[in-house]
Amino acid sequence: MDILLDYATLRVIWWGLLGVLLIGFAVTDGYDLGTAMLLPVVARSDVERRVTLNCIGPVWEGNQVWLILGAGAIFAAFPAIYAVAFSGFYIAMLLVLATLILRPVGFDFRNKLENPVWRRTWDWALFAGGFVPAVVFGVAFGNLLQGVPFSFDEDLRVSYQGGFFDLLNPFALVSGVLSASMLAMHGAAWLSLKTEGVIRDRARLALTIAAGLAALLFAIAGVWVWSALDGYAFVSSPVPGGPSNPLLKDVQRVAGGWVANYGRHPWMIIAPVVGFVGMALAVLLNVARRELTALLSSGLAVAGVIATAGVSMFPFLMPSSLDPHASLTVWDATSSRTTLLLMLFAGVIFLPIILAYTGFVLRVLRGKVTAEYVENNSHSLY
């Protein structure tokens, strides 16, 4: 066990598990966020809006477990990342939390009154609860790829030199719109599966438009990273099994540094290929009215886009634009070996349970949500 799961191996495993948790959140809660974003587009009447909301009403709370798992994993496995992120992205995270809070409030309060203004107000609140987090998550990834302005002193106390509006730079905004369009595509695929009639038809059109926009922005972001965005590279590498001290290495900014990873590890090209192929398949299968496989393809596209960011940066997790030597990597930003090992055992036990429960819930709740069903169960549904 000590040989198979040494410190360096555990660090790589937890890098992979962090990616799995982020992808799990984006794929499951992503179609919730996408559905909320599409609410003003696919639903024109109050009944249509109720049908749309009840497509995600039974599952959105459970899907947010992945967000909690991801945040908990970062806190326990990568405490330095957690500390810097909550310093640098504090206002952005508060914005995400505030808009996510609108979701349960919107679901619970929307139908308390039949007043059209009341219901329309909560509809827009639910839209914000889907759109704002999707954009902010993309903006965060865009800033990670560019580097975050932080540094450490000799006692490893973090200092962050940026502000909220510094996060809203051109590349990060492109990443934010890419994230929103990608999740809108995923939400449209979910609505195509769960609805019928005009809502399904509008969702199919929305899927095609969102997937096309996501593919275009993904390509633009890739060209931008290749041609105009500096990456980071080691001058002297940290010891993979060494202490978690980010100041024990030398790092420099390098033009095309992220793209160079694909030269060293050609298999990484699988990630962006999966992203593009997933988007194309989602559109083609959607046109062919194969809703379930279109949804699976959409989820594959989401996974491919997120994985592309992760493998492009490996082993960097949070580069520092202020002091490149302070950049946080897989090799120097983790908890102790004992912590990683104990958490791995817990993950091996509980992650399959969560996956099985998610699958069970989706199976039980399979089928279409219709206007007739919503009207006949008006007092028990959203």
C-alpha positions in Angstrom: 0.0 0.0 0.0 2.8 2.4 0.9 4.5 1.7 -2.5 1.3 1.9 -4.6 0.0 5.0 -2.8 3.0 7.1 -2.1 2.6 10.9 -1.6 3.1 11.7 -5.3 0.6 9.1 -6.4 -2.0 10.3 -4.0 -1.5 13.9 -5.2 -2.2 12.9 -8.8 -5.2 10.8 -7.7 -6.7 13.8 -5.9 -6.0 16.0 -8.9 -8.1 13.6 -10.9 -10.8 13.3 -8.3 -11.1 17.1 -8.1 -11.7 17.1 -11.8 -14.3 14.3 -11.5 -16.1 16.4 -8.8 -16.1 19.6 -10.9 -17.3 17.7 -14.0 -19.9 15.9 -11.9 -21.2 19.3 -10.7 -21.2 20.8 -14.2 -22.9 17.7 -15.8 -25.6 17.3 -13.2 -26.3 20.7 -11.8 -25.3 22.1 -15.2 -28.6 21.1 -16.8 -30.4 22.8 -13.9 -28.6 26.0 -14.4 -29.1 25.7 -18.2 -32.8 25.1 -17.8 -33.1 28.2 -15.6 -31.2 30.2 -18.1 -33.6 29.1 -20.9 -36.8 29.8 -18.9 -37.5 33.1 -20.7 -36.7 31.5 -24.1 -38.6 28.3 -24.1 -41.6 29.2 -21.9 -44.0 31.9 -23.0 -47.1 31.3 -20.8 -47.4 30.6 -17.0 -48.2 26.9 -17.7 -45.2 26.5 -19.9 -43.0 28.1 -17.2 -44.4 25.7 -14.6 -43.7 22.8 -16.9 -40.1 24.0 -17.4 -39.5 24.5 -13.7 -41.0 21.1 -12.8 -38.5 19.4 -15.1 -35.7 20.3 -12.6 -37.8 20.8 -9.5 -37.3 17.3 -8.1 -33.6 17.0 -8.8 -31.9 20.4 -8.5 -31.3 20.2 -4.7 -29.7 16.7 -5.0 -27.5 17.8 -7.9 -26.0 20.6 -5.8 -24.4 17.9 -3.6 -21.6 17.9 -6.2 -20.9 21.6 -5.6 -20.6 20.9 -1.8 -18.4 17.9 -2.5 -16.1 19.9 -4.8 -15.8 22.7 -2.3 -15.1 20.2 0.6 -12.5 18.4 -1.5 -10.7 21.6 -2.2 -10.8 22.6 1.5 -9.5 19.3 2.7 -7.2 18.2 -0.1 -5.9 21.5 -1.4 -6.1 24.0 1.5 -3.7 26.5 -0.1 -6.0 26.6 -3.2 -9.0 27.2 -0.9 -7.3 30.0 1.0 -6.2 31.9 -2.1 -9.5 31.4 -3.9 -11.5 32.7 -1.0 -9.2 35.7 -0.8 -9.1 36.5 -4.5 -12.5 35.4 -5.7 -14.4 36.4 -2.5 -16.8 38.9 -4.1 -17.4 36.6 -7.1 -18.1 33.7 -4.7 -20.6 35.8 -2.7 -22.3 36.7 -6.0 -22.6 33.0 -6.9 -23.9 32.2 -3.4 -26.4 35.1 -3.5 -27.8 34.0 -6.9 -27.9 30.3 -5.9 -29.9 31.3 -2.8 -32.5 32.8 -5.2 -33.1 29.3 -6.6 -34.8 27.7 -3.5 -36.5 31.0 -2.7 -37.8 31.3 -6.3 -39.1 27.7 -6.4 -40.9 28.0 -3.1 -42.3 31.5 -3.5 -43.2 31.7 -7.1 -46.6 30.0 -6.9 -47.6 31.5 -3.5 -49.5 34.2 -5.4 -51.2 34.1 -8.8 -50.2 37.7 -9.5 -48.4 37.8 -12.9 -45.9 40.5 -11.8 -45.1 38.4 -8.7 -44.5 35.3 -10.8 -42.6 37.1 -13.5 -40.2 38.6 -10.8 -39.4 35.2 -9.5 -38.9 33.8 -13.0 -36.2 36.4 -13.6 -34.7 35.6 -10.2 -34.5 31.9 -11.2 -33.0 33.0 -14.5 -30.3 34.9 -12.6 -29.8 31.9 -10.4 -28.8 29.9 -13.5 -27.0 32.5 -15.6 -24.8 34.3 -13.0 -23.2 31.2 -11.5 -22.6 29.8 -15.0 -20.8 32.9 -16.1 -18.8 33.4 -12.9 -17.5 29.8 -13.0 -16.3 30.4 -16.5 -14.7 33.7 -15.6 -12.9 31.9 -12.7 -11.4 29.3 -15.1 -10.4 32.1 -17.5 -8.5 33.8 -14.8 -6.8 30.6 -13.6 -5.5 30.1 -17.1 -4.0 33.6 -17.1 -2.7 33.5 -13.5 -4.1 35.0 -10.3 -2.3 38.0 -8.7 -1.3 36.6 -5.3 2.0 35.9 -3.5 3.2 34.3 -0.2 5.6 35.7 2.3 8.2 33.6 4.0 5.7 32.4 6.5 3.3 31.3 3.7 0.8 34.0 4.5 -1.1 34.8 1.3 -1.5 38.3 -0.2 -3.9 39.0 -3.0 -3.4 42.2 -5.1 -6.4 42.2 -7.4 -10.0 43.3 -7.3 -13.3 42.1 -8.5 -13.3 44.1 -11.7 -9.8 42.8 -12.6 -11.4 39.4 -13.0 -13.6 40.8 -15.8 -10.8 40.9 -18.4 -11.5 40.0 -22.1 -10.3 36.3 -22.0 -12.1 35.6 -18.8 -15.3 37.1 -20.2 -15.0 34.9 -23.3 -14.6 32.0 -20.9 -17.7 33.1 -19.0 -19.9 33.3 -22.1 -18.5 29.9 -23.2 -19.5 28.4 -19.8 -23.0 29.9 -20.0 -23.6 28.8 -23.6 -22.3 25.3 -22.8 -24.6 24.9 -19.8 -27.5 26.4 -21.9 -26.9 23.6 -24.4 -26.9 21.0 -21.7 -30.1 22.5 -20.2 -31.8 22.5 -23.6 -30.9 18.8 -24.1 -32.5 18.1 -20.7 -35.7 20.0 -21.7 -35.8 18.2 -25.0 -35.8 14.9 -23.1 -38.3 16.0 -20.4 -40.9 18.0 -22.3 -43.1 17.8 -25.4 -44.8 20.1 -27.9 -43.7 23.8 -28.3 -41.4 23.7 -25.3 -39.5 20.8 -26.7 -39.3 22.4 -30.1 -38.0 25.7 -28.7 -35.5 23.7 -26.6 -34.2 21.9 -29.7 -33.6 25.2 -31.4 -31.9 26.6 -28.3 -29.7 23.5 -28.2 -28.5 24.0 -31.7 -27.8 27.7 -31.2 -26.1 27.3 -27.8 -24.0 24.4 -29.0 -22.8 26.4 -32.1 -21.9 29.3 -29.9 -20.1 27.1 -27.4 -18.1 25.4 -30.1 -17.2 28.8 -31.6 -16.1 30.2 -28.3 -14.2 27.0 -27.4 -12.3 27.3 -30.6 -11.6 31.1 -30.1 -10.4 30.4 -26.5 -8.1 27.6 -27.8 -6.5 29.9 -30.5 -6.2 32.6 -27.9 -4.4 30.3 -25.5 -2.1 29.1 -28.2 -1.3 32.5 -29.8 -1.6 35.2 -27.2 -1.8 33.8 -23.7 1.3 33.1 -21.6 1.5 29.8 -19.8 3.7 28.7 -16.9 6.6 26.3 -16.8 9.1 25.1 -14.2 12.7 26.3 -14.1 13.4 24.0 -11.2 10.6 21.5 -10.5 9.3 20.7 -7.0 9.7 17.1 -5.7 6.5 15.2 -6.4 6.6 13.6 -3.0 8.1 16.6 -1.2 6.7 19.1 1.3 3.7 21.3 0.5 5.7 24.5 0.2 5.1 26.5 -3.0 8.2 28.6 -2.5 10.6 25.7 -3.0 10.5 25.9 -6.8 11.3 28.3 -9.7 8.6 29.1 -12.2 8.6 31.4 -15.2 5.9 32.6 -17.6 6.3 31.1 -21.1 4.6 32.0 -24.3 2.4 29.1 -25.3 3.3 27.3 -22.1 -0.1 25.6 -21.8 0.0 24.3 -25.4 3.4 22.8 -24.8 1.8 20.3 -22.4 0.2 18.7 -25.5 3.7 18.1 -27.0 4.9 16.4 -23.8 1.7 14.4 -23.4 0.0 13.9 -26.7 -2.9 11.9 -25.2 -4.2 15.2 -23.7 -5.6 16.1 -27.1 -8.4 13.7 -26.2 -10.0 16.3 -23.9 -10.7 19.1 -26.5 -11.6 16.5 -29.1 -14.2 15.1 -26.7 -15.5 18.6 -26.2 -16.0 19.4 -29.9 -17.3 15.9 -30.8 -19.8 16.0 -27.9 -21.2 19.3 -29.1 -21.5 18.1 -32.6 -23.2 14.8 -31.5 -25.6 16.7 -29.2 -26.8 18.8 -32.2 -27.0 15.8 -34.6 -28.8 13.5 -32.2 -31.1 16.3 -31.2 -32.1 16.8 -34.8 -32.6 13.1 -35.1 -34.9 13.3 -32.0 -32.8 10.9 -30.0 -33.1 13.0 -26.8 -31.4 10.7 -24.3 -28.2 10.2 -26.3 -28.2 13.9 -27.2 -28.2 14.7 -23.4 -25.4 12.2 -22.8 -23.4 13.8 -25.7 -24.0 17.2 -24.2 -22.7 16.0 -20.9 -19.7 14.6 -22.7 -19.0 18.0 -24.2 -19.2 19.7 -20.8 -16.7 17.1 -19.5 -14.4 17.6 -22.4 -14.3 21.4 -22.1 -13.6 21.3 -18.3 -11.0 18.5 -18.8 -9.3 20.6 -21.4 -8.6 23.4 -18.9 -7.4 20.9 -16.3 -4.9 19.0 -18.5 -3.6 22.1 -20.2 -2.5 23.5 -16.9 -1.2 20.3 -15.3 0.5 20.2 -12.8 -0.4 23.8 -12.1 -3.6 24.4 -10.2 -3.5 28.1 -9.6 -0.6 30.0 -11.2 0.4 33.3 -9.8 0.8 36.3 -12.2 2.2 38.4 -9.4 4.9 36.0 -8.3 5.2 32.9 -10.6 7.4 31.1 -8.1 4.4 31.2 -5.7 2.2 29.3 -8.2 0.3 26.4 -6.6 0.7 23.0 -8.2 -0.3 19.4 -7.6 3.1 18.8 -6.0 3.1 21.6 -3.4 -0.5 22.6 -2.6 -2.0 19.5 -0.9 -2.7 18.4 2.6 -0.6 15.7 4.2 -0.3 12.2 2.9 -2.3 10.8 5.8 -5.2 13.3 5.1 -5.2 12.4 1.4 -5.2 8.7 2.1 -8.0 8.9 4.6 -10.1 11.1 2.3 -9.5 8.6 -0.6 -10.9 5.8 1.5 -14.0 7.9 2.3 -14.3 8.9 -1.4 -14.1 5.2 -2.5 -17.0 4.4 -0.2 -19.3 7.4 -0.7 -18.8 8.5 -4.3 -20.3 5.2 -5.7 -23.2 5.7 -3.2 -23.9 9.2 -4.6 -23.6 8.0 -8.2 -26.0 5.1 -7.5 -28.5 7.4 -5.7 -28.4 9.9 -8.5 -29.0 7.2 -11.1 -31.9 5.8 -9.0 -33.6 9.2 -8.7 -33.3 9.9 -12.4 -34.7 6.5 -13.1 -37.7 6.9 -10.8 -38.4 10.4 -12.2 -38.0 9.4 -15.8 -40.7 10.5 -18.3 -42.2 13.6 -19.7 -43.5 16.6 -17.7 -46.7 17.7 -19.4 -49.0 20.7 -19.1 -51.8 18.4 -18.2 -49.9 16.8 -15.4 -48.9 20.2 -14.0 -52.5 21.5 -14.1 -53.9 18.4 -12.6 -51.4 18.6 -9.7 -51.3 22.3 -9.3 -51.2 22.3 -5.5 -48.4 19.8 -5.2 -46.0 21.0 -7.9 -44.0 24.2 -8.4 
